[in-house]
Amino acid sequence: YWPDEPAGRQWHARNAGDVRAALVPFIAHRMTRGKFKWLLYGDDDTLWYMPAVLRLLKDHDHTQPILISDNLWYEHSHHHFG
């Protein structure tokens, strides 16, 4: 269990849960001892169409770290930066 940072004491993030969300891949690896090929990580409203996911991943080497995203975190594309 990784709790949110205490209210009024945000050391690393703007929103409660951000630090825990950022740690998810590391926690998953630790808890499963790395016994997975892929980690699908989405929001609570994310829907995965598995045939498409499998088709996308089939040409990638699961032993190499890779991030595939539809969200590009550029400073100009998000109002909360700057």
Secondary structure, DSSP 8 states (H G I E B T S, - for coil): ------TT--SS-SSTTHHHHHHHHHHHHHHHTT--S------TT----HHHHHHHHTTS-TTS-----S----GGG-TT--
